[in-house]
């Protein structure tokens, strides 16, 4: 069966689509991948909707429509690129764009218009993957450890590290259910900082961060964030780790150069990942990295040094680092289609396992 997964993550830099042939939960083959950059005005509006402001419902509805159109465009271009037809695709799995994540208050919001996406593509759409887990008392995130176990299972303990806007880890051990949780920010703070000071979307290869010096005082302040001390299951997002949070910390210290702040943010990501692995996955023998941050060589060097573990890209394990999250939502669509409970209490803390997603017929 053929499924398409669509993902636009916390980094808000674009949409990734993966066309997958899925023959069983453990047999996932990526047949094609396509990306479209997020238009700057749409990205700005999405980021603005992460905080309360005027006329939010109206603006969120308009953004949802624009996202569905962008998802549809990405899907149709992927089909053209791979010479497949819409009639050959069982369903699309689409995550939507998170703008609020508050499981402690019983809700999470992913902007999307899945009905419009089904109309534009003439393909069934499975969406709203997080809300059923939250209804069962879970965090609704991260969801991907179940997928990671299916495709990256191993005979020895390993961690799958996803470096998106937020970093999350999946703990995979032989003959045990997967575990996983968010560790803190990955690219979100660094991307916003370099855009503010250099007008760039991201720090290519971490070159700007590598040019600066880590401020130990700022790093320690960031690491003192109480959320980092919470035991899993836990999840986070831009609700906490945003520019206001960073500027509040900077205001308490003497002036630090922008390059040194970027260096410190990279060190913060690496240290928070290393602390999470040390506290909850001491037996880890290797780290497999996916997500956009996997191509930040400076960041990977920091993570390897702080974790003292071999660090590999997922590319060497059958799936490109930029493909993994989109492929995950193709897999979640497959799981929904086959009534496989992809929501697992060991990961999210829910009261019971759940079938994730809602079906919008083409």
FINUFI-200558 format. One record per atom (N, C-alpha, C): x, y, z. Coordinates in steps of 0.2 Angstrom, whole numbers, padded with zeros to 4 digits, always signed. Example, Ala and Ser with C-alpha at 12.3 -4.5 7.8 and 13.67 -1.06 7.14 Angstrom:
BEGIN
+0066-0028+0039+0062-0022+0039+0066-0016+0039+0064-0011+0035+0068-0005+0036+0064+0000+0039
END
This chain:
BEGIN
+0004-0006+0000+0000+0000+0000+0004+0006+0000+0002+0011-0004+0006+0018-0004+0003+0023+0000+0007+0026+0004+0005+0032+0009+0009+0038+0008+0007+0044+0008+0011+0050+0008+0010+0053+0015+0016+0055+0018+0017+0058+0024+0019+0065+0023+0015+0070+0027+0017+0077+0026+0019+0080+0033+0024+0084+0033+0026+0087+0039+0029+0094+0039+0026+0098+0042+0029+0105+0043+0030+0106+0051+0036+0106+0053+0038+0105+0060+0038+0112+0064+0041+0112+0070+0042+0118+0074+0046+0123+0071+0051+0120+0067+0056+0125+0063+0052+0130+0059+0046+0127+0056+0042+0131+0052+0046+0134+0045+0050+0130+0043+0054+0132+0037+0052+0129+0031+0047+0124+0031+0045+0121+0025+0041+0115+0026+0038+0112+0020+0034+0106+0021+0038+0100+0018+0039+0095+0021+0042+0089+0018+0037+0084+0017+0037+0080+0011+0033+0075+0009+0037+0069+0007+0034+0063+0010+0037+0057+0008+0032+0052+0006+0033+0049+0000+0029+0044-0003+0032+0037-0001+0028+0033+0003+0031+0027+0005+0027+0021+0003+0030+0015+0002+0027+0009+0001+0027+0005+0008+0022+0004+0011+0022+0001+0017+0018-0006+0017+0022-0011+0018+0020-0018+0017+0018-0021+0024+0021-0019+0029+0020-0021+0036+0022-0015+0040+0021-0015+0047+0023-0010+0051+0031-0009+0051+0034-0015+0050+0042-0015+0050+0045-0014+0043+0040-0014+0038+0043-0013+0031+0040-0007+0028+0045-0002+0028+0043+0005+0025+0049+0007+0020+0047+0008+0014+0051+0010+0009+0049+0017+0006+0054+0022+0007+0053+0028+0004+0054+0028-0003+0049+0029-0007+0049+0029-0015+0051+0036-0017+0050+0041-0014+0051+0048-0016+0050+0053-0010+0054+0059-0011+0053+0064-0006+0053+0071-0010+0050+0076-0007+0049+0082-0010+0048+0087-0004+0051+0093-0005+0051+0098+0000+0049+0105-0004+0045+0109+0000+0043+0116-0002+0045+0121+0003+0048+0126+0002+0050+0131+0007+0043+0134+0010+0043+0136+0016+0037+0140+0019+0038+0147+0017+0033+0150+0013+0033+0157+0012+0034+0161+0018+0038+0166+0017+0040+0170+0023+0034+0173+0027+0029+0176+0023+0024+0179+0026+0019+0174+0030+0019+0168+0027+0015+0163+0030+0019+0161+0037+0025+0160+0036+0029+0158+0042+0028+0163+0048+0029+0170+0046+0028+0175+0051+0021+0175+0054+0016+0173+0050+0009+0173+0053+0009+0167+0058+0012+0161+0056+0011+0155+0060+0015+0157+0067+0021+0160+0066+0025+0161+0073+0021+0166+0077+0017+0171+0074+0013+0176+0078+0008+0172+0081+0005+0167+0078-0001+0164+0081+0001+0159+0087+0008+0159+0088+0010+0155+0094+0009+0158+0101+0007+0165+0100+0005+0169+0106-0001+0172+0105-0005+0174+0111-0011+0177+0110-0011+0184+0107-0015+0185+0103-0016+0192+0100-0023+0193+0097-0024+0198+0093-0030+0200+0091-0033+0195+0085-0039+0194+0085-0043+0191+0080-0040+0184+0078-0038+0180+0083-0034+0174+0082-0038+0169+0078-0045+0168+0080-0049+0163+0076-0049+0164+0069-0050+0170+0067-0051+0172+0060-0044+0171+0056-0039+0173+0059-0032+0172+0057-0030+0165+0056-0031+0161+0061-0029+0154+0062-0033+0150+0056-0039+0152+0055-0043+0149+0049-0040+0150+0043-0038+0156+0042-0035+0158+0035-0028+0154+0034-0024+0154+0040-0018+0150+0039-0019+0143+0038-0024+0140+0041-0026+0133+0040-0027+0132+0033-0031+0136+0030-0032+0136+0022-0026+0136+0018-0022+0141+0020-0015+0142+0016-0011+0136+0017-0011+0133+0023-0007+0127+0024-0009+0121+0020-0016+0120+0020-0019+0115+0016-0017+0115+0009-0017+0122+0006-0015+0123-0001-0008+0121-0002-0004+0123+0003+0004+0121+0002+0005+0114+0003+0001+0111+0007+0002+0103+0008-0001+0100+0001-0006+0103-0002-0009+0100-0008-0004+0101-0014-0001+0107-0014+0004+0108-0019+0010+0103-0018+0013+0102-0012+0018+0098-0011+0017+0091-0013+0011+0089-0011+0008+0082-0013+0008+0081-0021+0005+0086-0024+0004+0085-0031+0011+0085-0035+0016+0089-0032+0022+0090-0035+0026+0083-0034+0025+0080-0028+0028+0074-0027+0026+0068-0031+0019+0068-0032+0016+0063-0037+0019+0064-0044+0020+0070-0046+0022+0071-0053+0030+0069-0053+0033+0071-0048+0040+0069-0048+0042+0062-0048+0037+0058-0045+0038+0050-0044+0034+0046-0049+0030+0050-0053+0026+0047-0059+0021+0042-0056+0018+0044-0050+0012+0040-0047+0006+0045-0048+0000+0041-0048-0006+0045-0048-0010+0045-0041-0014+0050-0040-0018+0051-0034-0022+0044-0033-0024+0041-0038-0028+0035-0037-0024+0029-0034-0018+0030-0035-0014+0024-0032-0012+0025-0025-0013+0031-0022-0012+0032-0015-0018+0030-0010-0016+0026-0005-0021+0024+0000-0024+0030+0004-0019+0034+0007-0021+0040+0011-0015+0044+0012-0016+0050+0014-0011+0055+0016-0011+0056+0023-0005+0055+0027-0005+0057+0034-0002+0064+0035-0005+0068+0038-0003+0075+0039-0003+0077+0046+0002+0080+0048+0003+0082+0055+0000+0089+0056+0000+0094+0052-0002+0100+0053+0003+0104+0057+0002+0111+0058+0007+0115+0061+0005+0117+0068+0009+0115+0073+0008+0116+0080+0009+0123+0081+0004+0127+0084+0004+0133+0087+0003+0134+0094+0000+0129+0097-0001+0129+0104+0000+0121+0107+0003+0120+0112+0004+0113+0114+0003+0114+0122-0002+0112+0125-0004+0112+0132-0007+0106+0135-0004+0100+0134-0007+0094+0137-0009+0095+0144-0005+0099+0148-0007+0099+0155-0014+0103+0156-0016+0106+0150-0023+0109+0150-0028+0105+0146-0025+0100+0143-0030+0095+0139-0031+0097+0132-0026+0101+0129-0027+0102+0122-0020+0103+0118-0020+0102+0112-0015+0104+0108-0018+0107+0101-0015+0111+0098-0018+0114+0092-0013+0114+0086-0015+0110+0081-0011+0109+0074-0015+0113+0069-0013+0118+0066-0017+0121+0061-0017+0117+0055-0023+0117+0051-0023+0113+0045-0030+0113+0043-0032+0111+0037-0039+0110+0035-0038+0104+0031-0039+0098+0034-0038+0092+0031-0044+0090+0026-0050+0093+0027-0055+0092+0022-0053+0096+0015-0050+0102+0016-0048+0105+0010-0042+0101+0006-0038+0099+0010-0032+0095+0007-0035+0089+0003-0040+0085+0006-0043+0080+0003-0046+0082-0004-0050+0088-0004-0053+0090-0010-0048+0092-0015-0042+0095-0013-0037+0097-0018-0033+0091-0021-0032+0086-0017-0028+0080-0020-0032+0074-0022-0039+0074-0020-0043+0068-0022-0040+0062-0018-0037+0063-0013-0034+0057-0009-0037+0058-0002-0039+0052+0001-0041+0052+0008-0035+0055+0013-0037+0058+0018-0033+0062+0022-0034+0059+0029-0028+0057+0033-0029+0056+0040-0025+0061+0044-0028+0065+0048-0025+0070+0052-0027+0070+0059-0025+0075+0063-0027+0076+0070-0024+0070+0074-0018+0069+0074-0015+0063+0077-0014+0063+0084-0013+0069+0087-0011+0070+0094-0017+0070+0099-0023+0072+0096-0028+0074+0101-0031+0068+0105-0031+0062+0101-0034+0056+0105-0030+0054+0111-0023+0055+0110-0019+0053+0115-0019+0058+0121-0020+0064+0120-0021+0069+0125-0028+0068+0129-0033+0066+0125-0040+0064+0128-0039+0058+0133-0034+0054+0131-0033+0048+0136-0028+0050+0141-0026+0057+0142-0022+0059+0148-0015+0059+0146-0013+0058+0140-0006+0058+0137-0003+0065+0136+0003+0065+0134+0006+0071+0132+0004+0073+0124+0002+0068+0120+0001+0069+0113+0008+0070+0109+0013+0069+0113+0020+0070+0110+0025+0068+0114+0031+0066+0112+0032+0064+0104+0028+0058+0102+0026+0058+0096+0023+0052+0093+0028+0047+0090+0033+0050+0087+0037+0046+0083+0041+0040+0086+0042+0039+0092+0046+0033+0095+0042+0026+0092+0036+0026+0092+0033+0020+0089+0035+0018+0082+0035+0024+0078+0038+0023+0071+0045+0021+0071+0049+0024+0075+0056+0023+0076+0058+0016+0078+0054+0013+0082+0055+0006+0084+0053+0002+0078+0048+0003+0074+0046-0001+0069+0052-0001+0063+0055+0005+0062+0060+0005+0056+0067+0005+0058+0069+0006+0065+0076+0007+0067+0077+0002+0073+0073-0003+0074+0074-0008+0079+0080-0011+0079+0083-0014+0084+0090-0016+0084+0091-0021+0090+0097-0024+0089+0098-0029+0094+0102-0026+0100+0103-0020+0100+0107-0017+0106+0104-0010+0107+0104-0007+0113+0101-0001+0115+0104+0005+0110+0099+0009+0107+0101+0015+0103+0096+0020+0104+0098+0026+0103+0093+0032+0103+0093+0035+0096+0086+0036+0095+0085+0040+0088+0084+0047+0091+0088+0052+0088+0088+0059+0090+0085+0063+0084+0079+0066+0085+0076+0070+0080+0078+0077+0082+0081+0081+0077+0083+0088+0078+0079+0092+0074+0073+0094+0076+0069+0098+0072+0069+0105+0076+0063+0109+0076+0063+0115+0080+0064+0113+0087+0061+0108+0090+0062+0105+0096+0066+0098+0095+0070+0096+0100+0073+0090+0100+0069+0085+0104+0069+0079+0101+0066+0073+0105+0070+0067+0104+0070+0062+0108+0073+0056+0108+0069+0050+0109+0070+0045+0105+0067+0038+0106+0072+0034+0109+0070+0030+0114+0074+0025+0117+0072+0018+0115+0077+0015+0111+0075+0008+0108+0079+0003+0112+0076-0002+0115+0080-0007+0118+0077-0014+0116+0081-0019+0115+0079-0025+0113+0073-0028+0117+0068-0030+0114+0062-0034+0117+0059-0029+0123+0059-0023+0122+0056-0018+0126+0052-0013+0122+0046-0011+0125+0042-0006+0121+0047+0001+0121+0046+0005+0116+0050+0011+0115+0048+0016+0120+0052+0020+0122+0051+0026+0126+0053+0032+0122+0051+0038+0124+0053+0044+0121+0050+0050+0124+0054+0056+0123+0051+0062+0126+0055+0068+0122+0053+0074+0123+0056+0080+0121+0062+0081+0126+0067+0084+0123+0073+0086+0127+0074+0093+0128+0071+0097+0124+0072+0104+0124+0072+0107+0117+0074+0113+0116+0075+0116+0109+0081+0113+0105+0080+0112+0099+0085+0110+0094+0087+0116+0090+0083+0117+0084+0084+0123+0080+0080+0129+0081+0075+0128+0085+0070+0134+0085+0073+0141+0087+0077+0140+0093+0080+0146+0095+0086+0149+0091+0090+0144+0088+0095+0146+0084+0093+0149+0077+0088+0146+0075+0085+0149+0068+0082+0156+0069+0079+0157+0075+0076+0164+0076+0081+0169+0077+0086+0167+0081+0092+0171+0083+0096+0173+0076+0097+0169+0072+0101+0171+0066+0097+0175+0061+0090+0173+0061+0086+0177+0057+0085+0184+0059+0085+0185+0066+0085+0192+0069+0091+0196+0067+0097+0193+0068+0103+0196+0067+0107+0196+0060+0105+0191+0056+0108+0191+0050+0103+0190+0044+0097+0190+0046+0092+0189+0040+0092+0182+0037+0095+0177+0040+0095+0171+0037+0090+0166+0040+0088+0161+0036+0083+0156+0039+0086+0151+0044+0092+0150+0043+0096+0145+0048+0103+0146+0047+0107+0143+0052+0114+0143+0053+0117+0137+0049+0119+0138+0043+0121+0133+0039+0127+0130+0042+0127+0123+0043+0132+0119+0046+0134+0122+0053+0130+0126+0056+0132+0129+0062+0138+0134+0062+0140+0137+0056+0146+0140+0055+0146+0147+0059+0140+0150+0060+0140+0156+0064+0141+0154+0072+0138+0149+0074+0139+0146+0081+0146+0145+0082+0149+0141+0077+0156+0139+0078+0161+0145+0078+0159+0151+0076+0163+0157+0076+0163+0161+0082+0158+0159+0087+0157+0162+0093+0160+0158+0099+0160+0161+0105+0162+0158+0111+0156+0157+0115+0156+0151+0118+0150+0150+0123+0151+0154+0129+0145+0157+0131+0145+0161+0137+0143+0156+0143+0147+0154+0147+0145+0149+0152+0140+0151+0157+0140+0158+0158+0135+0161+0163+0128+0160+0159+0127+0162+0153+0121+0161+0149+0119+0154+0149+0124+0149+0147+0122+0142+0146+0119+0140+0153+0122+0141+0158+0120+0139+0165+0113+0141+0166+0112+0148+0165+0105+0150+0166+0100+0146+0162+0101+0145+0155+0097+0141+0151+0096+0134+0154+0101+0131+0156+0100+0124+0159+0097+0124+0165+0096+0130+0169+0092+0130+0175+0085+0130+0174+0082+0130+0167+0075+0130+0166+0072+0124+0169+0067+0125+0173+0064+0120+0177+0061+0115+0173+0058+0116+0167+0055+0111+0163+0060+0105+0161+0067+0107+0161+0072+0102+0159+0073+0097+0165+0071+0099+0171+0072+0095+0176+0066+0090+0177+0060+0091+0173+0055+0086+0174+0056+0079+0171+0054+0074+0175+0054+0067+0172+0050+0066+0167+0052+0062+0162+0047+0060+0156+0041+0056+0159+0035+0056+0156+0034+0058+0149+0033+0066+0149+0036+0069+0144+0035+0076+0144+0036+0079+0137+0033+0084+0135+0034+0087+0128+0034+0095+0129+0036+0098+0124+0037+0106+0124+0036+0108+0117+0037+0115+0117+0037+0118+0110+0038+0126+0111+0036+0130+0106+0037+0137+0106+0033+0140+0112+0028+0137+0115+0025+0140+0120+0030+0142+0126+0035+0138+0127+0040+0139+0132+0047+0142+0128+0049+0138+0124+0056+0140+0121+0055+0145+0115+0055+0151+0116+0054+0156+0111+0059+0162+0112+0059+0167+0108+0063+0173+0109+0062+0177+0115+0056+0177+0117+0054+0181+0124+0058+0177+0129+0058+0171+0129+0061+0167+0135+0069+0168+0134+0072+0168+0128+0079+0169+0128+0081+0176+0130+0077+0181+0127+0078+0188+0129+0078+0190+0136+0073+0186+0140+0072+0187+0147+0079+0185+0151+0082+0180+0148+0088+0177+0151+0094+0182+0149+0094+0184+0143+0099+0189+0141+0099+0196+0145+0093+0198+0147+0092+0204+0151+0095+0204+0158+0097+0198+0160+0099+0197+0167+0107+0197+0167+0110+0197+0161+0117+0197+0160+0120+0203+0157+0127+0204+0158+0130+0209+0154+0130+0207+0146+0130+0212+0142+0129+0211+0135+0134+0206+0132+0131+0202+0128+0134+0196+0125+0134+0197+0117+0139+0196+0114+0139+0197+0106+0134+0192+0103+0131+0194+0098+0126+0189+0094+0129+0182+0093+0135+0183+0090+0139+0176+0088+0140+0172+0095+0141+0175+0100+0142+0171+0106+0136+0168+0109+0130+0172+0108+0124+0169+0110+0122+0163+0105+0123+0164+0099+0122+0158+0094+0126+0152+0097+0133+0153+0098+0137+0148+0101+0134+0144+0107+0131+0148+0111+0129+0146+0118+0122+0142+0116+0118+0144+0112+0112+0141+0110+0113+0134+0107+0119+0133+0103+0121+0127+0100+0123+0122+0106+0127+0125+0111+0129+0121+0116+0123+0119+0121+0118+0124+0122+0112+0122+0126+0109+0116+0123+0108+0116+0116+0104+0110+0113+0108+0104+0114+0115+0104+0113+0119+0098+0114+0119+0096+0121+0119+0100+0126+0120+0098+0133+0113+0096+0135+0107+0099+0133+0101+0096+0135+0100+0089+0133+0102+0088+0126+0101+0081+0124+0106+0076+0128+0112+0078+0129+0116+0074+0133+0114+0072+0140+0111+0077+0143+0109+0076+0150+0103+0071+0150+0098+0072+0145+0093+0068+0144+0095+0060+0143+0100+0059+0139+0102+0053+0137+0106+0050+0144+0110+0054+0147+0113+0052+0153+0109+0050+0158+0103+0053+0159+0099+0052+0165+0094+0046+0163+0092+0045+0157+0087+0041+0155+0089+0035+0151+0095+0035+0148+0097+0030+0143+0104+0029+0144+0106+0028+0150+0114+0027+0151+0116+0021+0147+0112+0016+0145+0115+0010+0141+0115+0011+0134+0114+0017+0132+0114+0018+0124+0121+0017+0121+0121+0014+0116+0127+0012+0113+0128+0016+0106+0123+0019+0103+0124+0024+0098+0118+0028+0097+0119+0034+0094+0114+0039+0092+0113+0040+0085+0107+0039+0083+0105+0040+0076+0101+0046+0075+0104+0051+0071+0101+0057+0071+0097+0058+0064+0091+0062+0065+0087+0064+0059+0084+0071+0060+0081+0073+0055+0078+0080+0056+0083+0085+0053+0081+0091+0052+0085+0096+0049+0091+0098+0052+0091+0097+0059+0097+0099+0062+0103+0093+0061+0101+0088+0058+0106+0083+0057+0111+0085+0052+0110+0090+0048+0115+0093+0044+0119+0099+0046+0118+0100+0053+0122+0105+0056+0128+0102+0059+0134+0102+0055+0139+0098+0058+0142+0100+0064+0142+0107+0065+0145+0110+0072+0140+0107+0078+0134+0107+0077+0130+0104+0082+0131+0097+0083+0132+0093+0078+0133+0086+0079+0139+0084+0082+0145+0088+0081+0151+0088+0084+0150+0089+0092+0146+0094+0094+0145+0095+0101+0141+0090+0104+0136+0087+0101+0132+0082+0104+0137+0075+0105+0141+0074+0100+0145+0068+0100+0150+0069+0106+0153+0075+0107+0158+0076+0112+0154+0076+0119+0148+0078+0120+0145+0079+0126+0142+0072+0128+0140+0068+0123+0137+0061+0124+0142+0056+0125+0148+0057+0121+0153+0052+0121+0151+0045+0118+0146+0046+0113+0144+0040+0110+0144+0041+0102+0145+0036+0098+0145+0036+0091+0138+0040+0089+0139+0044+0084+0133+0048+0081+0133+0047+0074+0127+0044+0071+0127+0043+0064+0120+0046+0061+0121+0048+0055+0115+0050+0052+0110+0044+0050+0104+0046+0050+0099+0040+0048+0100+0038+0041+0103+0042+0037+0104+0040+0030+0107+0034+0029+0112+0032+0034+0115+0026+0034+0111+0020+0036+0105+0021+0038+0101+0016+0041+0094+0015+0037+0095+0017+0030+0089+0016+0026+0084+0022+0025+0085+0027+0028+0081+0033+0027+0084+0039+0028+0083+0044+0024+0087+0050+0024+0084+0054+0030+0089+0058+0033+0087+0062+0039+0082+0067+0038+0081+0070+0032+0076+0074+0030+0069+0071+0029+0069+0064+0028+0063+0061+0026+0060+0057+0032+0063+0057+0037+0061+0052+0043+0054+0055+0045+0053+0061+0047+0047+0064+0050+0041+0063+0045+0042+0065+0039+0037+0064+0034+0035+0057+0033+0040+0053+0033+0039+0045+0032+0035+0043+0039+0036+0046+0044+0033+0044+0050+0025+0045+0050+0023+0051+0047+0016+0052+0046+0013+0048+0041+0017+0046+0036+0014+0041+0031+0013+0034+0035+0017+0032+0039+0016+0026+0044+0011+0027+0048+0010+0033+0051+0004+0034+0056-0003+0033+0052-0003+0036+0046-0009+0035+0042-0010+0027+0040-0005+0024+0039-0005+0016+0038-0008+0013+0045-0005+0015+0050-0007+0012+0057-0015+0014+0058-0017+0020+0056-0024+0021+0057-0028+0017+0053-0026+0016+0046-0029+0012+0041-0030+0005+0044-0025+0002+0047-0025-0005+0049-0027-0006+0057-0030+0000+0060-0032-0001+0067-0026-0003+0072-0020+0000+0070-0014-0002+0074-0014+0004+0080-0014+0003+0086-0013+0008+0091-0006+0011+0091-0005+0017+0088+0001+0020+0088+0002+0024+0094-0003+0026+0098-0002+0030+0104-0001+0025+0109+0005+0026+0113+0007+0021+0118+0009+0024+0124+0006+0022+0130+0006+0025+0136+0014+0025+0139+0018+0020+0137+0025+0021+0139+0028+0027+0137+0026+0030+0131+0029+0036+0128+0026+0042+0131+0019+0042+0130+0016+0049+0132+0013+0049+0139+0012+0044+0142+0009+0044+0149+0002+0043+0149-0001+0041+0143-0008+0041+0142-0011+0035+0147-0017+0035+0148-0020+0029+0152-0020+0023+0149-0020+0023+0142-0021+0017+0138-0018+0018+0131-0017+0013+0127-0015+0014+0120-0021+0017+0116-0020+0020+0110-0025+0023+0106-0024+0022+0099-0029+0022+0095-0029+0023+0088-0028+0031+0086-0023+0033+0083-0022+0040+0082-0024+0042+0075-0028+0048+0075-0030+0051+0069-0037+0051+0067-0039+0055+0063-0046+0056+0060-0046+0056+0053-0051+0053+0050-0051+0051+0043-0056+0056+0039-0053+0060+0034-0057+0064+0030-0057+0061+0023-0063+0059+0021-0063+0055+0014-0062+0060+0008-0059+0057+0003-0058+0061-0003-0065+0062-0006
END
